[in-house]
Amino acid sequence: MRAFSAALIACLALLASLLSVQAEDPLQATQATIQKQIQAFLHDDADAAYSFAAPGIKALFPDKEAFFAMVKKSYEPVYHPGNYAFGRSKSIDDGATIYQEVLITGSDGKDWSAIYQVTRQPDGSYKINGVQIVPNAASQGI
């Protein structure tokens, strides 16, 4: 009886963990992905930063060094922000694509709005499919 109870508890725990994975909030997953990539940039961790890029970005930049060089050159506010906060977001197709605004103060003190496009992958993870940055101090929405 004790073995049955232990097996039942283990099965219920497994079921609960599977349900929580399926119920992951797309917005929270998107923000976590963006935050992890920004942290990787701040630590000059090309491997980690590249791991958050969607397949389409990896096709354009097939190696992490080329990707990292592009970000350093063209996306300085994202590469080393002085400060950042999440702004507005928009979900499309029940969370298949999320547009997330990130308000950034660059290391030079200038303010920027970065609009991230993050897409759900076949395995359920979220990857960054593109970023558009514009100099801007106020949230303009998406």
C-alpha positions as a Markdown table, in Angstrom:
| # | Residue | x | y | z |
|---|---|---|---|---|
| 1 | Met | 0.0 | 0.0 | 0.0 |
| 2 | Arg | 2.9 | 2.4 | 0.8 |
| 3 | Ala | 4.5 | 1.7 | -2.6 |
| 4 | Phe | 1.1 | 2.4 | -4.3 |
| 5 | Ser | 0.8 | 5.7 | -2.4 |
| 6 | Ala | 4.3 | 6.8 | -3.3 |
| 7 | Ala | 3.7 | 5.9 | -7.0 |
| 8 | Leu | 0.4 | 7.8 | -7.0 |
| 9 | Ile | 2.1 | 10.9 | -5.4 |
| 10 | Ala | 4.9 | 10.7 | -8.0 |
| 11 | Cys | 2.4 | 10.5 | -10.9 |
| 12 | Leu | 0.4 | 13.4 | -9.6 |
| 13 | Ala | 3.6 | 15.5 | -9.2 |
| 14 | Leu | 4.7 | 14.7 | -12.7 |
| 15 | Leu | 1.2 | 15.6 | -14.1 |
| 16 | Ala | 1.3 | 18.9 | -12.2 |
| 17 | Ser | 4.7 | 19.7 | -13.7 |
| 18 | Leu | 3.6 | 18.8 | -17.2 |
| 19 | Leu | 0.5 | 21.0 | -16.9 |
| 20 | Ser | 2.6 | 24.0 | -15.7 |
| 21 | Val | 4.9 | 23.7 | -18.7 |
| 22 | Gln | 1.9 | 23.6 | -21.0 |
| 23 | Ala | 0.3 | 26.6 | -19.2 |
| 24 | Glu | 3.4 | 28.8 | -19.4 |
| 25 | Asp | 2.4 | 32.3 | -20.1 |
| 26 | Pro | 3.8 | 33.5 | -23.5 |
| 27 | Leu | 4.4 | 37.0 | -22.2 |
| 28 | Gln | 6.4 | 35.8 | -19.2 |
| 29 | Ala | 8.4 | 33.4 | -21.4 |
| 30 | Thr | 9.1 | 36.2 | -23.9 |
| 31 | Gln | 10.3 | 38.6 | -21.2 |
| 32 | Ala | 12.4 | 35.9 | -19.6 |
| 33 | Thr | 14.0 | 35.1 | -23.0 |
| 34 | Ile | 14.8 | 38.8 | -23.6 |
| 35 | Gln | 16.1 | 39.3 | -20.1 |
| 36 | Lys | 18.4 | 36.3 | -20.4 |
| 37 | Gln | 19.8 | 37.4 | -23.7 |
| 38 | Ile | 20.5 | 40.9 | -22.4 |
| 39 | Gln | 22.2 | 39.4 | -19.4 |
| 40 | Ala | 24.3 | 37.3 | -21.8 |
| 41 | Phe | 25.3 | 40.5 | -23.7 |
| 42 | Leu | 26.2 | 42.2 | -20.4 |
| 43 | His | 28.5 | 39.3 | -19.6 |
| 44 | Asp | 29.9 | 39.1 | -23.2 |
| 45 | Asp | 28.7 | 35.6 | -23.4 |
| 46 | Ala | 28.3 | 35.0 | -27.1 |
| 47 | Asp | 27.3 | 31.3 | -26.7 |
| 48 | Ala | 24.4 | 32.2 | -24.4 |
| 49 | Ala | 23.3 | 35.3 | -26.4 |
| 50 | Tyr | 23.3 | 33.3 | -29.6 |
| 51 | Ser | 21.2 | 30.5 | -28.0 |
| 52 | Phe | 18.2 | 32.9 | -27.8 |
| 53 | Ala | 18.2 | 33.7 | -31.5 |
| 54 | Ala | 15.5 | 32.2 | -33.7 |
| 55 | Pro | 16.4 | 29.9 | -36.6 |
| 56 | Gly | 15.9 | 32.8 | -39.1 |
| 57 | Ile | 18.4 | 34.9 | -37.3 |
| 58 | Lys | 20.8 | 32.0 | -37.1 |
| 59 | Ala | 20.4 | 31.5 | -40.9 |
| 60 | Leu | 21.5 | 35.1 | -41.5 |
| 61 | Phe | 24.4 | 34.8 | -38.9 |
| 62 | Pro | 25.4 | 31.1 | -39.0 |
| 63 | Asp | 28.1 | 31.6 | -36.3 |
| 64 | Lys | 27.9 | 33.2 | -32.9 |
| 65 | Glu | 30.9 | 35.5 | -33.5 |
| 66 | Ala | 29.3 | 37.1 | -36.6 |
| 67 | Phe | 26.0 | 37.5 | -34.6 |
| 68 | Phe | 27.8 | 39.0 | -31.7 |
| 69 | Ala | 29.7 | 41.4 | -33.9 |
| 70 | Met | 26.5 | 42.5 | -35.6 |
| 71 | Val | 24.8 | 43.2 | -32.3 |
| 72 | Lys | 27.8 | 45.1 | -30.9 |
| 73 | Lys | 27.9 | 47.3 | -34.1 |
| 74 | Ser | 24.2 | 47.9 | -34.8 |
| 75 | Tyr | 22.4 | 47.4 | -31.5 |
| 76 | Glu | 24.7 | 49.0 | -28.9 |
| 77 | Pro | 21.8 | 50.0 | -26.6 |
| 78 | Val | 20.7 | 46.3 | -26.5 |
| 79 | Tyr | 24.2 | 45.0 | -26.3 |
| 80 | His | 25.1 | 47.0 | -23.2 |
| 81 | Pro | 22.1 | 48.8 | -21.7 |
| 82 | Gly | 22.6 | 51.1 | -18.8 |
| 83 | Asn | 19.1 | 50.3 | -17.7 |
| 84 | Tyr | 16.0 | 48.7 | -19.2 |
| 85 | Ala | 12.3 | 48.0 | -18.5 |
| 86 | Phe | 9.6 | 46.2 | -20.3 |
| 87 | Gly | 6.9 | 48.3 | -21.9 |
| 88 | Arg | 3.9 | 47.3 | -23.9 |
| 89 | Ser | 3.4 | 44.0 | -25.6 |
| 90 | Lys | 1.2 | 42.5 | -28.2 |
| 91 | Ser | 0.4 | 38.8 | -28.7 |
| 92 | Ile | -0.5 | 37.3 | -32.1 |
| 93 | Asp | -2.0 | 33.9 | -32.9 |
| 94 | Asp | -2.5 | 32.9 | -29.3 |
| 95 | Gly | 1.1 | 33.6 | -28.3 |
| 96 | Ala | 2.8 | 32.2 | -31.4 |
| 97 | Thr | 4.4 | 35.6 | -31.9 |
| 98 | Ile | 4.9 | 38.3 | -29.2 |
| 99 | Tyr | 6.0 | 41.9 | -29.9 |
| 100 | Gln | 7.6 | 43.2 | -26.7 |
| 101 | Glu | 8.7 | 46.8 | -26.2 |
| 102 | Val | 11.8 | 47.3 | -24.1 |
| 103 | Leu | 12.6 | 50.8 | -22.9 |
| 104 | Ile | 16.4 | 51.2 | -22.7 |
| 105 | Thr | 18.8 | 53.7 | -21.5 |
| 106 | Gly | 22.0 | 53.1 | -23.4 |
| 107 | Ser | 25.4 | 53.1 | -21.7 |
| 108 | Asp | 25.7 | 56.7 | -23.2 |
| 109 | Gly | 22.6 | 57.9 | -21.3 |
| 110 | Lys | 20.4 | 58.1 | -24.4 |
| 111 | Asp | 16.9 | 56.6 | -24.3 |
| 112 | Trp | 15.7 | 54.0 | -26.8 |
| 113 | Ser | 12.7 | 51.9 | -27.6 |
| 114 | Ala | 13.5 | 48.4 | -28.7 |
| 115 | Ile | 10.7 | 46.3 | -30.2 |
| 116 | Tyr | 11.5 | 42.6 | -30.0 |
| 117 | Gln | 9.7 | 40.0 | -32.1 |
| 118 | Val | 9.8 | 36.7 | -30.3 |
| 119 | Thr | 8.3 | 33.5 | -31.8 |
| 120 | Arg | 7.3 | 30.2 | -30.2 |
| 121 | Gln | 9.3 | 27.4 | -31.6 |
| 122 | Pro | 8.0 | 23.8 | -32.3 |
| 123 | Asp | 9.5 | 22.6 | -29.0 |
| 124 | Gly | 7.5 | 25.3 | -27.1 |
| 125 | Ser | 10.5 | 27.6 | -26.4 |
| 126 | Tyr | 10.5 | 31.2 | -27.4 |
| 127 | Lys | 13.3 | 32.7 | -29.5 |
| 128 | Ile | 14.1 | 36.2 | -30.6 |
| 129 | Asn | 13.3 | 36.7 | -34.3 |
| 130 | Gly | 14.3 | 40.3 | -34.6 |
| 131 | Val | 14.7 | 43.7 | -32.8 |
| 132 | Gln | 14.0 | 47.2 | -34.1 |
| 133 | Ile | 15.5 | 50.0 | -32.1 |
| 134 | Val | 14.6 | 53.7 | -32.3 |
| 135 | Pro | 15.8 | 56.6 | -30.3 |
| 136 | Asn | 12.8 | 57.5 | -28.1 |
| 137 | Ala | 12.2 | 58.4 | -24.5 |
| 138 | Ala | 8.5 | 57.6 | -24.3 |
| 139 | Ser | 6.6 | 54.4 | -24.9 |
| 140 | Gln | 4.7 | 54.7 | -28.2 |
| 141 | Gly | 3.1 | 51.3 | -28.1 |
| 142 | Ile | 3.1 | 48.6 | -30.8 |
